[in-house]
Amino acid sequence: MVAKTPMRRAVQATVTPCGSCGQSEQMVSVAAVVLEESPTVLVRAGNMGANGYAGYLTGRVQTKTRLAAMLAPPARLQTVTAPAVCLGVAVFLEFVMLSNLDPARSDFGAVAGFASLLGLVIAALTCVILVRKRKLSASGPIAERARALWRRCWYCRRCGVVTLAMTGGSNQTLPAHGLARTLVAIARTKLH
């Protein structure tokens, strides 16, 4: 049995006219379109088991239409939090293993091999953290600026184009297809 949750209504815009047709009654914020076009579906399934007991499964699945995928916001950059936590755990385990390493033990070779493998994991995590930090420092402001521009975009349901509401009243018309890529390019030119 599949039951859809009620769709959220998009807020109609009256301020920003379409950059293509000049009308404003079909303008909807891009964020509202993505939210409306990405419904959550409740899925319930049941089955009678071999032992005579019924088993039920309930889950929620978020779907996304083609329009929602086209108008999706620019991606956030990956942070260094998860690799840093993993690195901390790996360093702690390495410290514990090396402090308890005794050559007289019968499993010395296995423990030393695992400690060496853990050392490689530590080196790999350190490289991941350094690469992500470099990428964040270089592209982080551009990605955040692109997401801020996305929040100021309006979609025309009549024309199928996106209007970027710029400060000072100078709006810019953008294609709906590849919106995130276009906004990143605009953010890159505005920051440099």
C-alpha positions in Angstrom: 0.0 0.0 0.0 1.4 3.4 -1.0 0.1 6.6 0.6 1.4 10.0 -0.4 1.8 12.7 2.2 0.0 16.0 1.4 2.1 18.1 -1.0 3.2 21.4 0.3 1.9 24.4 -1.5 4.4 26.7 -3.2 4.3 30.4 -2.2 3.2 32.6 -5.1 5.4 35.6 -5.8 4.0 38.9 -6.7 7.2 41.0 -6.7 9.5 39.3 -9.1 8.2 39.2 -12.7 9.5 36.6 -15.1 12.6 37.7 -17.1 11.2 36.0 -20.2 7.4 36.8 -20.3 7.2 39.7 -17.9 4.3 38.1 -15.9 4.4 37.4 -12.2 1.3 35.2 -11.5 3.1 31.9 -12.4 6.3 32.8 -10.5 7.2 30.4 -7.7 10.4 30.4 -5.5 12.8 27.7 -6.7 13.1 26.4 -3.1 9.3 26.0 -3.0 9.3 24.1 -6.3 12.0 21.7 -5.2 10.1 21.1 -1.9 6.8 20.6 -3.8 8.4 18.3 -6.4 10.2 16.1 -3.8 7.3 14.4 -2.0 7.8 11.9 0.7 6.0 8.6 0.1 5.0 6.3 3.0 5.4 2.7 2.1 3.9 -0.1 4.1 4.3 -3.8 3.4 3.2 -6.9 5.2 4.0 -10.6 4.9 2.8 -13.8 6.7 5.9 -15.6 7.9 6.5 -19.3 7.9 6.0 -19.5 11.7 2.4 -18.0 11.3 3.3 -14.5 12.5 2.7 -11.5 10.4 5.6 -9.1 9.7 5.1 -5.5 8.7 7.6 -3.0 7.4 6.9 0.8 7.2 9.3 3.2 5.6 9.5 6.7 4.1 11.0 7.3 0.7 11.8 10.8 -0.7 11.3 10.9 -4.4 12.4 13.7 -6.7 10.9 14.7 -10.0 13.0 15.7 -13.0 12.1 19.4 -12.4 13.2 19.2 -8.8 16.5 17.6 -9.9 17.0 20.4 -12.5 16.3 23.1 -9.9 18.2 21.5 -7.0 20.5 23.8 -5.0 24.3 23.8 -5.5 25.9 21.1 -3.5 27.6 21.8 -0.2 31.2 21.0 0.1 32.2 18.0 2.2 33.6 19.1 5.6 36.5 17.6 7.4 34.5 16.6 10.5 34.0 12.9 9.7 37.5 12.2 8.6 38.9 14.1 11.6 36.8 12.0 14.0 38.0 8.8 12.3 41.5 10.0 12.4 41.2 10.7 16.2 39.9 7.2 16.8 42.6 5.6 14.6 45.4 7.6 16.4 44.0 6.5 19.8 43.8 2.9 18.8 47.3 3.1 17.4 48.6 4.6 20.6 46.9 1.8 22.7 48.3 -0.9 20.4 51.8 0.4 20.4 51.9 1.0 24.2 50.8 -2.6 24.7 53.1 -4.1 22.1 55.4 -6.8 23.6 57.8 -8.8 21.4 57.6 -11.8 23.8 53.9 -12.3 23.0 52.9 -15.1 20.7 50.7 -12.8 18.6 53.3 -10.1 18.2 53.4 -10.4 14.4 49.6 -10.1 14.0 49.5 -7.1 16.4 52.4 -5.4 14.7 50.9 -6.0 11.3 47.6 -4.6 12.4 49.4 -1.6 13.9 51.2 -1.0 10.5 47.8 -1.2 8.7 46.3 1.3 11.1 49.3 3.5 10.4 48.4 3.4 6.7 44.8 4.3 7.6 46.0 7.3 9.6 48.1 8.5 6.7 45.2 8.1 4.3 42.8 10.0 6.6 45.4 12.7 7.0 45.6 13.1 3.2 41.8 13.2 3.0 41.6 16.0 5.6 44.3 18.0 3.9 42.7 17.8 0.5 39.3 18.7 1.9 40.7 21.6 3.8 42.4 22.9 0.7 39.2 22.5 -1.3 37.1 24.2 1.3 39.4 27.2 1.5 39.4 27.5 -2.3 35.8 26.8 -3.2 33.9 27.2 0.1 33.0 30.9 -0.4 32.0 30.2 -4.0 29.7 27.4 -2.9 28.1 29.4 -0.2 27.6 32.4 -2.5 26.0 30.1 -5.1 23.6 28.7 -2.5 22.7 32.3 -1.4 22.0 33.1 -5.1 19.8 30.0 -5.4 17.6 31.2 -2.5 16.9 34.4 -4.6 15.8 32.4 -7.7 12.2 32.3 -9.0 10.8 29.7 -11.4 8.2 30.7 -14.0 5.7 27.8 -14.5 4.6 29.4 -17.8 8.0 29.8 -19.5 10.1 27.2 -17.6 12.9 29.7 -17.0 14.5 30.9 -13.8 14.8 34.5 -12.8 17.5 35.5 -10.4 16.3 38.5 -8.4 19.4 40.7 -8.1 19.7 43.7 -5.8 18.9 47.0 -7.4 16.1 45.5 -9.5 18.3 44.1 -12.3 17.0 40.6 -12.6 18.9 37.9 -14.6 17.1 35.2 -16.6 18.7 31.7 -16.3 17.9 28.3 -17.9 16.3 25.8 -15.5 18.5 23.0 -16.8 21.8 23.0 -15.0 20.8 25.8 -12.6 23.3 24.8 -9.9 26.2 24.8 -12.4 25.1 28.3 -13.7 24.8 29.7 -10.2 28.3 28.4 -9.3 29.7 30.1 -12.4 27.9 33.4 -11.5 29.2 33.1 -7.9 32.7 32.5 -9.2 32.7 35.7 -11.3 31.1 37.8 -8.6 33.8 36.8 -6.0 36.8 37.4 -8.3 
